[in-house]
Amino acid sequence: MNRRDGTAGTGWNGSQCKRTGGRSSRLVADGEPMRNGRSDRAKKEGAPIRMAGARGNAAGTALESEAARRRAGPAAALLLLSVLAPGGLAYAAGAPESVVIVVNSDSWASRAIANEYAALRGIPPSNVISLPAPPAVEKVAAEEFRRHILSPLLREMRDRGIAGQIDCIAYSADFPTAVDISGDIGGRKLHPIFGRTASITGLTYFYRWAIAGDVSFLELDANRYARRLAGRTRDGPWSAGEQAMYAEALRLMAPGDGGHGGPGSGDRGGTGSGADSSGGTEEGRRRDGGSDAAKKGGNKSAEDRGAAGKSGEADRAARLEKALGALTELARKHPASANVRYNIACCLALVGRRDEAAAALAEAVARGWRDADHAAKDPDLAGLRGRRDFEDLLAKMRSPDFDVEPPRGFRASTAWDAGGKSAGAAGSGHRYMLSMMLACTSGRGNSVAEAISYLRRSASADFSAPKGMVYFMENSDVRSSARHWAFRSAAERLRDMGVGAEILKGILPASKHDVAGAVIGASSFSWKESGSRILPGAIVEHMTSFGGAMEEGAGQTPLSELLRHGAAGSSGTVAEP
């Protein structure tokens, strides 16, 4: 059975800001004098200035030095991007006039980074908005975020007459990147996969929800703009009753009382458990089920224990048949759900209907189920192991041939329907606002000098189409292995577009001087020790649980390590997904 959580998606949307002229005059008063990105005070103290840290969960934080993010669901991501989309890509927040820079007026570092970015990208003065320092620089409550940041920002955009043209909000340094949404959640009971910490850029992306204190952005289908795998029908919304039915079906499938629930990782999130909590074989799990009398049978006669065991088996079979009925009904209502089909396969295997289980698993694979490692180890499917059709399905999961829906140009005024199609500016649907951060300079972030350096490196790559390779790193770390299924097709699509791509074994590309992009997937690393060079404009992804958590002592290598060594952009989750 699939009891894993559906990770609140992380990612980025490329946003293009065309440079329209030379360096402009400073847009914000600098205050304290700087030399090479550091203040006189910092220079005397011998330490780089570091500013607002970041942590989040339910609404990804983008630490970006320019182009923003592409989310696949409620974000738990921290992105730092200073990349421009190539000229041939679809329009996405593409003109300087469509970007607003938000500045902490009480922070010299925030002003310095904002000035640099505005000069590099030709952002007009009317699009630079200064706000007083927020109550805290690392984490604020949702109400404080609304009162001190989001509401005054949106109001100022309206007052200046630019609200209708803005597609992207770029926060400079010294803004809290973590937002506690506990107050908005209130007494509602949420599935354990949903945390209570959001990130500033994710909440800005879902600004219409955030301003109203509506946490329905936590739904994993809330981001209709995100592109999905091509050729597959999107699953429709799940009602509260359907979610409850699914949770009950998973509880019935579990040994004993189980307690698992929530739509699974393929569609709407699961239970946060990648494997069965009882472990062991299918036979062992059957023994774990049944009545308390069966479990306490050691004091009874062999005849009594046998009777209790049969009663427990009968009860287990009845629960599985009830679960199968509920799952079958859900499959009828949600024909696109790969995850429901997978759990039907598990249920059928548990009741010994192996041929039907294999057929249901094939249907799940056809709908996009691709977690071969989970399927291969799932005790529920133990009865299928050794069968040729099961092994063929595992091989198909590990080497899928797929494509992604084509990119769509982004406009904040455009509505998106439940099928991920544009309903236009006049249509009904969900609307979003791209969001990014230019720098995080506190905790484990970058110094002001480093931030200005990667902003400049990114600008230097504009329209240069640098030759290089995108490296996909394969290793045994789950952060890498969970994505191996996608590497081959992704590399082939890049090559079709004339972009070099290679799949390598290891943690980092070793002694490569042409890194135009990389997907790493490791908890800790040192880029310097790799001997590789990151090209200007490159996006290098960390793909780990706390790569975006920038406070001291957060654990795991932060994404700032990649920016420090030349990446134009990176992303990482700011809390455990």
Secondary structure, DSSP 4 states (H G I P E B T S, - for coil): ------PPP--B--------SSPPPPSS---S-EETTEEHHHHHHTS---------SSS-B---SS--BB-SSS--EEEEE-----TTSPPBS-SGGGEEEEEETT-HHHHHHHHHHHHHHT--GGGEEEEPPPS-SSEEEHHHHIIIIIHHHHHHHHHTT-GGG--EEEE-SSS--EEE-HHHHTT----TTS-SEEEHHHHHHTHHHHHHT-GGGGSTT---SS--BTTSPPPPPPPHHHHHHHHHHHHHHSSTT----S--TTTT---S-SS-TT-S-HHHHHHH-S-HHHHTGGGS-HHHHHHHHHHHHHHHHHHHHHHHHHHHHHHHH-TT-HHHHHHHHHHHHHTT-HHHHHHHHHHHHHTT---HHHHHH-GGGGGGTT-HHHHHHHHHHHS----BPPP--B-TT-EE-TTS-EEETTS-SB---EEEES---STTS--HHHHHHHHHHHHHTTT-----EEEEEE-SSHHHHTTHHHHHHHHHHHHHTT-EEEEEESSS--S-S-EEEEE---S---HHHHT--EEEEEEEE--STTTT--STT--S--THHHHHTT-SEEEEESS--
